[in-house]
């Protein structure tokens, strides 16, 4: 694959910082770049055509501006410091990061903002920016600082700057979509080995919750066992989902129904995945099942076939397969999908003191009703079977 | 939501400077918004304000969207931002300010052309100098979170409109006229505003909207983008501009709030289009034909007229007398504009289930529409019949009258149109032996023996309880029973399939004709099995030869051929193999049955079509 195929506008990849420059509004010469690392990455012509977005009108001060033109993506946070000591009673500057036009750059926005604030503080305290007329000279402090920030952020995603008595820390944080809300009947499961990340880093609630995450306990049970308030558990699990440490699956029941997805073909092709799968679903590590048996069990999952049916039919026990771990693996990798049952309709003669749901609007699955009314799946199914007006939709 | 524009802004710049000509929607207090919202966005009133703290004097702006409207920008700011330097013209312009992204395609117009043409066409033009050109930039303000493909579509729209405007400017200096109208309105308003509010107009934009046809069209564009995502207009009643925002069109059509179909996904689907696929119109053909412009391609009209969900693209191309490539292109066009979707042509062996994103909400508008279309039927009742994989053949019985059959097909088509049903295909994997032959060898004796001899293993199963009945039996003779059940099930399945294959003579004629030409199975007749099996590994050969059917060289040859062509790796569904190898379904099913010990079948949706469903 060539670079052109991989890096096009909209590919959604994050890109490195190509250049950092400081631009100021010169009282006579207008907007100009006073310091740039590496030198002349943004040419004078290019700068002139975009200077209106670098040093903008007063209304856009302290706004995050990103302009994509001529193959560059320039992020800036224009700042104005009012003071009588400056030539025009104000000092305008903008510290900009330059990336490739194809790159995603939201993750740098907070860093640019923080860096600007840092420079404002330095300027206010010691006129760090305005005193030094020639920032590009050999012993100037600023180019060194910019170079350090660029190198550290590109290689370590974080950077610590110390100038005199002021220290500041920058960190590039990945910006992801908000994870979906966590519900009572969801089951958290680690997507990577819990030994890989340090538990001490997490907050106290998370540290309390972490030991109960085993891929089988559901949220309400974890809350009860860890003695932590339910909503706190949910919030902390959602946080773990955001960082990709944990993934949410459903309670394992023998009455559950799963169906294969087109992703199953990945399993048939990828040898490494097969090995991993066989190791994961083995009843005991000493005697792993054959891959063919595992694959056969996966392929037998269709709508209308419960795990119980599968167990009777294929007897995973004798095939040395742990069916609970098999389902876990399939869900985590997306080979299978849970088929939910959605009851729709109303009960014929509603109870006056409802201990069970009386009407089903079709928005909640059986699991959710079970959780809400603390019913077993079996009981709810019996109830629905008795009612002629209620239809069950599997999807 | 994300696909909706926040605002559309028209800016021009010429020798007299830059000017915001029109914006829509325009806030009534647009003149003050800039200052106001700076004040409104005060921090916590109870917080202690440290006057010396310079960092805090001006709170950082974080949002420029208030109740879905653009705020924090005065007209002057916008016009300076969008009146770009000449070197940025004729290319994509993209600017993000806080949470708003502006995208446009600035174009340059030869400003002097108007005076010349009005003078009746003067001599050759002088070389262009910046002072002689006018710049027009039509900018759309979008949510910054909108995906890149949405931004790209809006850029495309801006470019199309810009090019149309330039043409009209050249033809009859349309832009100059409209600009003049707008500027006059602005001037008129600012002079009279001091006296009193005239015309009942609250801002200059009201006046402009009243007088300028271009402003009216921009307003129309904005409203169409929000409502349907489809734009069809004539600039200056002359040039047709049509545009489709696929993300929006597909969303509106299927009432899916949070699911966006990206144009790239549609492209991918079209790339995996095969001649055996079919076309399903999502709108009534008559409605579609009416909406076509008069100069629409006659090929498209013909295709729509002869279209049927029972025909494959290949049949369509023969019936419409078009080349297959042309049919593919027209199909791509219809799919992009959400006028059609790709299906496998309806036939009695098609297996359907409920789509994962089908609405099950009692209040869904589909419920009513379904009962309007099919009086006496309930949508959920009909849907629940497909809770488990069901083929049309299964639902057809000889007792069913022809009317009921048509009804059945109509309901299935209706549900496919609304993407309530999903078709499942059977994929075949060749999996002869385990990848660990040494373990496989030790399995019969050591493997199972060890299970019986470890008591804690058996004990651990006790408490789960749920399948104790079945388990008790399997403990005694585990392998044989499980095998028997598997065999029984497979047999049953195939009998089942076979039965509905013969059942419905009615549908047989409708099924996509995949020809009955005999295979070249007899080619392998004279060969000995070892030569046929050259492609298989040693272990695989052993397990194949163990199967009784392997003695039949025709069957073996067919298996070897399918294996060699790579059809047994789960990449091709049965229908595709049938099409590519010119086989009949029954032939293939027999083969699968005979070699079921080395073949694994799996039912899933076709990934090419699955992109139209969320959760896939």
Interface residues (C-beta under 8 A of the other chain):
Chain A: X9 X10 X12 X45 X48 X49 X50 X52 X53 X56 X57 X59 X60 X61 X62 X63 X64 X65 X66 X67 X68 X69 X70 X77 X80 X81 X82 X113 X117 X120 X121 X124 X254 X259 X260 X261 X262 X264 X265 X268 X269 X271 X274 X283 X287 X288 X290 X291 X292 X293 X295 X296 X298 X299 X302 X303 X304 X308 X311 X312 X313 X314 X315 X317 X318 X319 X320 X337 X342 X344 X345 X361 X362 X363 X391 X392 X393 X394 X395
Chain B: X34 X54 X55 X57 X58 X59 X60 X61 X64 X72 X73 X74 X76 X77 X80 X81 X84 X85 X87 X88 X91 X92 X93 X94 X95 X96 X97 X98 X147 X148 X149 X151 X152 X353 X354 X355 X356 X357 X358 X359 X360 X361 X362 X363 X364 X380 X381 X383 X384 X387 X388 X389 X427 X429 X431 X432 X433 X434 X435 X436 X439 X440 X443 X447 X448 X450 X451 X457 X461 X464 X466 X467 X470 X471 X474 X478 X479 X481 X482 X485 X486 X489 X569 X570 X571 X600 X601 X602 X603 X604 X605 X606 X607 X610 X615 X616
